[in-house]
Amino acid sequence: MSHLPPPMANFSIVLPYPGSPGTPYFGQNITDFLDRYSQLCVDYRLSESEKIHRLPWYREFPTGNYTKGLIKGANWVVVRSILRREYKDNDLDQLMNSREFLEALKKKSRTEEDNI
């Protein structure tokens, strides 16, 4: 009679396939995409290296291949910085926080209806 513990089940959670409902998709706003993708990776317990390795899969071809070249060998902080810099001209978050946007907003005429 053996006193070995019963075998344990080994479950792995699979990251949703790109394009599946609810998965992040890179369109215009790279900051929003990176935030959502990063949270998805946390939810599915991906390591930093897995997160970086799978990132190009969530981008359209050939953008995904281009992304592979940009981020090769980088850690997540560097990857995020590289991609935000590369796509800053189409990133709504960065544009709305730019000096030009804030100056234009400051100069915009206000009416009584604008008061809260």
C-alpha angles and dihedrals in degrees: 000000000000125000095201117135116251115268113270122231114242112215125184125191114223119218110240114264115257110268093028115133111278097018118125117257126196110234120138104323111069094177093056091045093051092047092050094043091049092051090048089054091050090049090052094041097239118171118239091256091051090048091053094042093053098042096090089056089067092057127077120257123288092020090061092056091047089051091053089059094047096050102036110138095000129126121235096265090053093043091053091048093048094050095044090051093046094051101030094119092063098035111110093199093054094041093052090051095048122112091240093055094046092047091050091048091049092053094048113114116248130209133195088262089063091062116101 
